[in-house]
Amino acid sequence: AWPEAGPHDPGRVASLARLIEAHAAFARTLPDPPLLIGHGIGGLIVQVLLDRGIGAAGIAIAPFSSGGGWRGLPAFLGGAMFTDRGRMRLFWQAAFGRDAVIAFDNDHRAPLLLIAAENDRTIGAGAVAATYRQHRLSIAATAFPRFPRRSHWLIAEPGWEAVITDLDHIVLERRVPREARYAVGTQVDPVLLEVFNN
């Protein structure tokens, strides 16, 4: 759960620093280090917490870039289209602030899985790949799967299910068949077509 906005937080949404600290404080109360999972800004928070030594492992799904500056601008603009002003400040703080600094060369970081979606128009697969390359400065385990034909909402798209195999691999499976699409003219009766040609 996200904390309430504090007296110094602009708008109705807690600052990025407050969100990071609230999640860190909660994780420290647990008896064992947790598996951290986050999407978008939550994926950024996962990376920050792992960098600080909090968590057994992390999964960052379409994560926002840390201090991405102008690289984070598309995600900022994409988020701005679908959210209120308070949450827009989170995107701005993530892109241009200093609250979510990550030491990408941290060799002691827990394993991290960065997930990207091929058709993501908010936080593109290229941005996630750039984050992956930054994490490769470290010898800490980092993986980067890119899922085809998936959007930014890959974790909630209808018809898909995530399954963890016996080998602890995450596999996304389509449970509902996609609607068939045909090129124009490919579903025409050839006999009827021949009549029109004569």
C-alpha positions in Angstrom: 0.0 0.0 0.0 1.2 3.5 -0.8 1.5 5.9 2.2 -0.6 9.0 2.6 0.8 12.3 1.5 2.7 14.1 4.2 2.5 17.8 5.2 5.4 18.7 2.9 4.3 16.6 -0.1 2.7 18.6 -2.9 -0.7 17.4 -4.0 -2.5 14.4 -2.6 0.2 11.9 -3.4 3.2 11.0 -1.3 6.6 11.9 -2.7 8.8 9.3 -4.3 11.2 9.5 -1.3 8.3 8.9 1.1 7.2 5.9 -1.0 10.6 4.4 -1.1 11.1 4.8 2.6 7.6 3.4 3.5 8.3 0.3 1.4 11.8 -0.1 2.9 10.4 0.3 6.5 7.7 -2.3 5.8 10.2 -4.8 4.2 12.5 -4.5 7.3 9.6 -5.6 9.6 9.3 -8.9 7.8 11.0 -12.0 9.3 12.6 -12.9 6.0 13.8 -10.7 3.1 10.8 -10.5 0.7 10.6 -11.0 -3.1 10.0 -7.5 -4.4 7.7 -7.0 -7.4 6.8 -3.7 -8.9 5.3 -2.2 -12.1 6.2 1.2 -13.6 7.2 3.5 -10.6 6.9 0.3 -8.4 9.6 -1.3 -10.6 11.9 1.7 -9.9 11.2 1.3 -6.2 12.1 -2.4 -6.4 15.5 -1.5 -8.0 16.2 1.2 -5.3 15.4 -1.2 -2.5 17.5 -4.0 -3.9 20.4 -1.5 -4.3 20.0 -0.7 -0.6 20.2 -4.3 0.4 16.5 -4.8 1.0 14.8 -7.9 -0.5 15.9 -11.4 -1.5 15.2 -10.7 -5.2 13.2 -8.4 -7.3 11.0 -8.3 -10.4 10.7 -5.0 -12.1 7.9 -5.0 -14.7 8.1 -2.2 -17.3 10.1 -0.2 -14.7 10.6 3.5 -14.9 14.2 4.6 -15.4 16.2 5.9 -12.4 17.2 9.4 -13.0 16.6 8.8 -16.6 16.3 12.6 -17.3 15.2 13.1 -20.8 15.2 9.3 -21.4 12.4 9.2 -18.9 10.4 11.9 -20.7 8.3 9.5 -22.8 7.2 7.6 -19.7 6.5 10.9 -17.9 4.4 12.1 -20.8 2.6 8.7 -21.1 1.9 8.7 -17.4 0.7 12.3 -17.5 -2.0 11.3 -20.0 -3.6 8.8 -17.6 -3.1 10.2 -14.1 -3.7 13.2 -11.9 -1.2 16.0 -11.1 -0.1 14.4 -7.9 1.0 11.2 -9.6 2.6 13.2 -12.4 4.9 14.6 -9.8 6.1 11.1 -9.1 7.1 10.6 -12.7 8.9 13.9 -12.7 10.7 13.1 -9.5 11.7 9.7 -10.9 13.0 11.2 -14.1 14.7 14.3 -12.8 15.0 13.9 -9.0 17.6 12.4 -6.8 15.3 10.3 -4.6 15.7 7.1 -6.7 19.5 7.0 -7.2 20.8 3.5 -8.0 24.4 2.3 -7.9 24.3 0.2 -11.0 27.7 -1.2 -10.3 26.6 -2.6 -6.9 28.0 -6.2 -7.0 26.1 -7.1 -3.7 22.6 -6.4 -5.1 20.2 -9.3 -4.9 19.1 -10.9 -8.3 16.9 -8.7 -10.5 14.5 -9.6 -13.3 13.6 -6.7 -15.6 10.6 -7.4 -17.7 9.7 -5.5 -20.9 6.7 -5.7 -23.3 7.3 -5.4 -27.0 4.3 -3.1 -27.7 4.7 -0.9 -24.6 4.1 2.7 -25.6 4.6 4.1 -22.0 7.9 2.6 -20.9 9.2 1.1 -24.1 11.3 -2.1 -24.3 14.2 0.0 -25.4 14.1 2.0 -22.2 14.0 -1.3 -20.1 16.9 -2.6 -22.2 18.9 0.5 -21.4 18.2 0.0 -17.7 19.3 -3.7 -18.1 22.6 -2.5 -19.7 23.2 -0.2 -16.8 22.7 -3.1 -14.3 25.2 -5.1 -16.3 27.9 -2.9 -14.8 27.5 -5.2 -11.8 28.2 -8.9 -11.5 24.9 -9.3 -9.6 22.4 -11.6 -11.4 20.2 -9.6 -13.8 17.9 -11.0 -16.5 15.9 -9.3 -19.2 13.0 -11.1 -21.0 11.0 -9.2 -23.5 7.5 -10.5 -24.1 6.1 -10.2 -27.7 2.7 -8.7 -28.5 2.3 -7.3 -25.0 1.5 -3.8 -23.9 2.5 -1.8 -20.8 -0.3 -3.6 -19.0 1.2 -7.0 -19.7 0.5 -8.2 -16.2 -3.2 -7.5 -16.5 -4.1 -8.1 -20.2 -7.0 -10.4 -20.7 -6.3 -13.9 -21.9 -2.9 -14.2 -20.4 -1.7 -16.1 -17.3 1.8 -16.2 -15.7 2.9 -19.6 -14.6 6.0 -20.5 -12.6 7.5 -23.8 -13.8 9.2 -26.5 -11.7 12.5 -24.9 -12.6 11.3 -21.5 -11.3 11.0 -20.0 -14.8 8.2 -17.5 -15.4 6.2 -18.4 -18.5 3.4 -16.3 -19.9 0.7 -18.3 -21.6 -2.3 -17.2 -23.6 -5.3 -18.9 -22.1 -7.9 -17.2 -24.4 -7.3 -17.4 -28.1 -6.6 -14.2 -30.0 -9.3 -13.0 -32.3 -8.4 -14.2 -35.9 -7.4 -11.4 -38.2 -7.2 -11.8 -42.0 -5.8 -9.7 -44.7 -8.3 -8.1 -47.0 -9.5 -10.4 -49.7 -8.1 -13.6 -48.2 -11.4 -14.9 -46.9 -13.3 -14.7 -50.2 -14.9 -17.7 -51.9 -12.7 -18.4 -55.0 -15.7 -19.5 -57.1 -17.6 -16.3 -56.3 -14.4 -14.3 -57.0 -14.1 -16.0 -60.4 -17.7 -15.0 -61.3 -16.8 -11.3 -60.6 -13.7 -11.7 -62.8 -15.6 -12.8 -65.9 
